[in-house]
C-alpha cells in the first residue's frame, strides 16, 4: 500500500487536486504512527480524528478509503497480532495477554483471536512452537551469529516512508521512493544513517498487511512531506549483530538469530518493539555487494 496512491484514488472520486492527496497521506500517516505508539493504551477514535485534524465523520471516511480498513478493524487487528507475538515470544499467560490486548475476559479474547487467527490462543501457541522446532531443524546448518554488543540505545528520530506487502518486494520499492525524495533535496547527505524496519512477523500477519519502513536519520534539513512521515525508532536494550555481504543473506541471518542465538542464550526478546537494520557501505550495493555491512538490532528486555 502506498498512501499517496491510495489518496489519489480518493481524490479522483472527490475531484480534488494532488496537493490535497498528499495532505490526506500526511495526516493519515500521523495517525498510523500515533496508533502504533499508543497501542497498549486507550485509543479513542475522536482523539485520533484530532490527530488527523479532521472532523470524526470525515476522518473515518478518509481512513477507510486510504488504509482499506476501518479505524476499529485496524486497531483490533494490530492488537490481535501483537497478542499473537506475545504468545510465541513470551511465557505470559493467556489471561495476561488478553488484558494487555484490551479484552475484559480471557473468553472474549479467545473468541476474537480465533476469529482472526483461525485458532484459539492456546492452540496457536502450541502449533507455532511445534512449527518453530521443525524450522529450527531446517536451519541447523546456518552459522551461529554472536552479537557485537548488547547495549542500551537512545530514541532515534527518523523520517520514513512506509509500504505494505510482501517483504520480498516492498523493501526495494520503499527505499527507491525514500532515496528519490532525499536526492531531490539540496544539501550534504553524506552523514545520513539508513535504517529498515520490518514491523510484522510473516507467520502472524497476512502478506497484504505487512509493514516495512525505510528510514533516514540525521536529515536535519529535510521535513516530512506527503507520504514521508516522521517517527522515532524506540530506544532500549538491543543485541547488535553484524552481517557482511549481500542483502540476500539477511533472511538467513535473522533466522539464525531468532532460532538459534536467542533460545541458546536464553535472551529475553522484547516483542513490544520490532527489530531493525542499519545499512552501512551502501555505495557498494551495485558494484560489490560482498562489501556491504548491515547491523541487525534485536530488542531485548
C-alpha distance (Angstrom), angle and dihedral (degrees) to the residues before:
residue distance angle dihedral
X1 . . .
X2 3.80 . .
X3 3.79 111.1 .
X4 3.79 93.7 -150.2
X5 3.81 93.3 51.5
X6 3.79 90.4 47.0
X7 3.80 89.9 47.5
X8 3.79 91.8 52.4
X9 3.80 89.7 55.2
X10 3.78 87.8 54.0
X11 3.79 91.1 46.1
X12 3.79 93.1 49.5
X13 3.77 89.6 57.0
X14 3.79 90.6 47.6
X15 3.83 95.0 41.5
X16 3.80 94.5 -125.8
X17 3.80 128.8 139.3
X18 3.80 133.7 -96.7
X19 3.80 92.4 -101.9
X20 3.78 88.8 60.9
X21 3.82 89.6 49.5
X22 3.79 90.3 55.3
X23 3.80 90.2 47.2
X24 3.81 90.0 53.3
X25 3.81 90.2 50.5
X26 3.81 92.4 48.1
X27 3.80 94.2 50.7
X28 3.80 96.4 44.6
X29 3.81 90.9 47.3
X30 3.81 88.9 55.9
X31 3.79 88.4 54.0
X32 3.81 93.2 49.6
X33 3.80 90.6 52.3
X34 3.81 91.2 46.5
X35 3.81 91.7 50.8
X36 3.81 92.3 51.0
X37 3.81 92.4 48.4
X38 3.82 92.6 49.5
X39 3.81 101.3 33.6
X40 3.80 92.6 121.3
X41 3.80 92.5 50.4
X42 3.78 134.8 61.2
X43 3.80 114.5 -61.8
X44 3.78 113.3 -165.0
X45 3.81 113.9 -170.8
X46 3.79 91.9 -141.4
X47 3.81 88.7 56.4
X48 3.81 90.1 49.3
X49 3.80 88.9 52.5
X50 3.80 87.7 54.8
X51 3.81 90.3 52.1
X52 3.81 87.3 55.6
X53 3.84 91.6 42.8
X54 3.81 90.6 -127.2
X55 3.77 133.5 122.4
X56 3.84 111.1 -100.3
X57 3.83 91.9 -108.8
X58 3.80 94.8 49.6
X59 3.80 92.0 42.3
X60 3.81 94.4 54.4
X61 3.81 91.7 48.1
X62 3.81 95.5 48.4
X63 3.81 93.9 42.7
X64 3.80 91.8 52.6
X65 3.80 93.9 48.6
X66 3.81 95.2 45.9
X67 3.81 102.1 38.0
X68 3.80 96.6 33.0
X69 3.79 92.5 -130.4
X70 3.76 133.8 75.2
X71 3.80 116.5 -105.8
X72 3.81 89.0 -108.6
X73 3.81 93.2 51.1
X74 3.80 92.5 46.0
X75 3.81 94.8 51.5
X76 3.81 92.7 42.8
X77 3.81 91.9 50.9
X78 3.81 93.8 49.2
X79 3.80 91.0 49.3
X80 3.81 92.9 48.6
X81 3.81 91.1 47.9
X82 3.80 91.3 47.9
X83 3.80 88.7 50.0
X84 3.81 89.4 51.3
X85 3.80 89.3 52.2
X86 3.79 90.2 51.8
X87 3.80 90.6 49.4
X88 3.80 91.9 58.0
X89 3.81 100.0 33.6
X90 3.80 102.6 40.8
X91 3.79 139.7 41.6
X92 3.81 92.6 -128.0
X93 3.80 115.5 138.0
X94 3.80 120.9 -110.3
X95 3.82 88.3 -111.2
X96 3.82 92.3 55.2
X97 3.80 91.4 47.3
X98 3.81 91.8 46.4
X99 3.80 91.9 54.4
X100 3.80 90.7 46.1
X101 3.81 88.9 53.9
X102 3.84 90.7 54.2
X103 3.81 98.0 -105.0
X104 3.80 117.5 139.1
X105 3.81 95.0 -146.2
X106 3.81 136.7 23.1
X107 3.81 89.4 -122.2
X108 3.82 92.6 57.4
X109 3.79 89.9 48.0
X110 3.81 92.3 47.4
X111 3.80 91.1 52.1
X112 3.82 93.5 49.4
X113 3.81 92.6 42.8
X114 3.80 92.8 51.5
X115 3.81 91.5 48.4
X116 3.81 90.3 53.4
X117 3.81 103.7 33.9
X118 3.81 101.0 28.6
X119 3.82 93.7 -124.3
X120 3.77 136.7 69.8
X121 3.81 114.4 -102.1
X122 3.82 92.2 -106.1
X123 3.82 93.0 48.4
X124 3.80 91.1 45.8
X125 3.81 91.4 53.4
X126 3.82 92.2 47.6
X127 3.80 94.9 46.4
X128 3.80 93.3 44.6
X129 3.81 91.8 50.5
X130 3.80 91.1 50.3
X131 3.80 91.8 47.8
X132 3.81 91.7 47.9
X133 3.80 89.4 52.9
X134 3.80 90.9 54.9
X135 3.80 91.8 45.6
X136 3.81 89.8 50.7
X137 3.80 89.2 57.1
X138 3.81 89.4 50.6
X139 3.80 90.8 53.7
X140 3.83 95.6 41.0
X141 3.81 91.9 115.8
X142 3.80 94.3 55.9
X143 3.81 114.2 113.0
X144 3.78 115.4 -102.0
X145 3.80 109.9 -110.9
X146 3.80 118.4 -145.7
X147 3.81 122.3 -161.0
X148 3.77 120.4 -110.6
X149 3.77 87.3 -143.4
X150 3.79 143.9 -17.9
X151 3.77 108.0 -136.9
X152 3.78 148.0 144.5
X153 3.78 117.0 -99.9
X154 3.79 129.1 -167.8
X155 3.81 126.1 -119.5
X156 3.78 109.5 -77.8
X157 3.84 118.4 -147.8
X158 3.82 112.0 -144.6
X159 3.77 143.6 173.3
X160 3.78 111.7 -131.2
X161 3.78 148.3 176.4
X162 3.80 120.6 -147.0
X163 3.78 131.6 -151.1
X164 3.80 128.3 177.8
X165 3.77 126.0 -147.6
X166 3.78 140.1 61.6
X167 3.79 116.0 -0.5
X168 3.81 86.3 -138.1
X169 3.83 90.3 68.7
X170 3.78 113.5 14.8
X171 3.85 100.7 68.3
X172 3.80 92.7 59.9
X173 3.82 92.4 45.8
X174 3.79 91.8 47.0
X175 3.79 94.7 49.7
X176 3.78 91.6 47.5
X177 3.80 90.1 54.9
X178 3.82 94.3 46.2
X179 3.80 94.6 46.4
X180 3.80 90.7 49.1
X181 3.81 88.2 54.0
X182 3.82 92.9 48.3
X183 3.80 94.6 45.3
X184 3.79 91.0 50.3
X185 3.80 90.0 62.5
X186 3.81 124.5 77.0
X187 3.78 122.0 -121.3
X188 3.79 143.0 70.8
X189 3.79 109.1 -52.5
X190 3.81 97.1 172.4
X191 3.82 94.8 102.6
X192 3.80 96.4 52.3
X193 3.80 120.5 122.2
X194 3.79 119.5 -144.0
X195 3.81 124.1 -147.0
X196 3.80 134.7 177.7
X197 3.81 124.0 -156.3
X198 3.82 121.5 -165.4
X199 3.80 98.7 -168.0
X200 3.78 99.9 -172.8
X201 3.79 140.4 59.1
X202 3.83 108.9 -125.4
X203 3.81 88.5 -145.6
X204 3.80 89.8 61.0
X205 3.82 109.2 27.1
X206 3.79 123.6 61.3
X207 3.80 112.3 -111.9
X208 3.81 94.0 -115.4
X209 3.81 90.7 58.5
X210 3.82 100.4 43.7
X211 3.82 109.2 123.0
X212 3.80 124.4 -144.9
X213 3.82 123.6 -178.5
X214 3.80 124.5 -162.1
X215 3.81 105.5 -157.7
X216 3.78 138.5 -172.5
X217 3.81 127.7 -166.2
X218 3.78 129.0 -166.6
X219 3.81 91.5 41.4
X220 3.80 93.0 135.0
X221 3.78 94.9 158.8
X222 3.80 94.4 48.2
X223 3.78 124.9 85.4
X224 3.81 133.6 -164.5
X225 3.78 113.0 -88.1
X226 3.79 131.1 172.4
X227 3.80 108.3 -40.8
X228 3.82 91.3 -0.5
X229 3.78 103.8 96.9
X230 3.77 137.5 -179.2
X231 3.79 123.8 -118.8
X232 3.80 144.2 144.2
X233 3.78 129.2 -112.7
X234 3.78 100.8 -136.7
X235 3.75 116.4 -115.5
X236 3.78 125.4 -139.0
X237 3.78 138.5 102.5
X238 3.81 115.6 -20.1
X239 3.78 137.9 172.5
X240 3.81 106.1 -138.6
X241 3.81 119.6 -152.6
X242 3.80 131.6 -177.7
X243 3.80 124.4 -133.7
X244 3.80 116.7 -169.8
X245 3.77 120.7 -160.8
X246 3.78 139.2 23.4
X247 3.79 121.1 1.2
X248 3.81 86.3 -122.6
X249 3.80 86.9 80.2
X250 3.79 96.2 57.1
X251 3.80 93.8 88.8
X252 3.80 91.1 58.0
X253 3.81 91.0 43.4
X254 3.80 91.8 55.9
X255 3.82 90.4 44.3
X256 3.80 91.4 53.2
X257 3.81 92.8 48.4
X258 3.80 95.8 46.9
X259 3.80 97.9 38.2
X260 3.80 100.6 36.5
X261 3.82 115.5 14.5
X262 3.81 98.8 41.9
X263 3.86 96.2 48.4
X264 3.80 95.7 39.8
X265 3.80 93.2 49.1
X266 3.79 93.6 40.8
X267 3.80 87.8 -130.9
X268 3.79 114.4 172.6
X269 3.77 107.2 -121.7
X270 3.81 115.6 -149.7
X271 3.80 105.8 -136.7
X272 3.81 91.8 -175.1
X273 3.82 91.5 75.8
X274 3.81 126.7 50.2
X275 3.79 121.4 -126.1
X276 3.79 115.7 -112.8
X277 3.77 141.0 -167.4
X278 3.79 133.6 -133.9
X279 3.80 117.2 -150.7
X280 3.82 117.5 -143.6
X281 3.82 130.9 179.5
X282 3.80 89.1 21.4
X283 3.81 90.6 162.5
X284 3.83 87.5 79.2
X285 3.81 95.0 57.3
X286 3.81 94.2 103.3
X287 3.81 101.1 26.1
X288 3.82 107.2 39.6
X289 3.84 116.5 0.9
X290 3.82 90.2 -179.0
X291 3.83 87.9 74.2
X292 3.80 94.4 55.8
X293 3.80 116.6 116.8
X294 3.79 122.7 -161.0
X295 3.79 126.5 -175.3
X296 3.81 115.9 -148.9
X297 3.81 116.5 -153.8
X298 3.81 114.7 -159.2
X299 3.84 115.4 -170.8
X300 3.80 116.3 -127.9
X301 3.78 135.3 -176.0
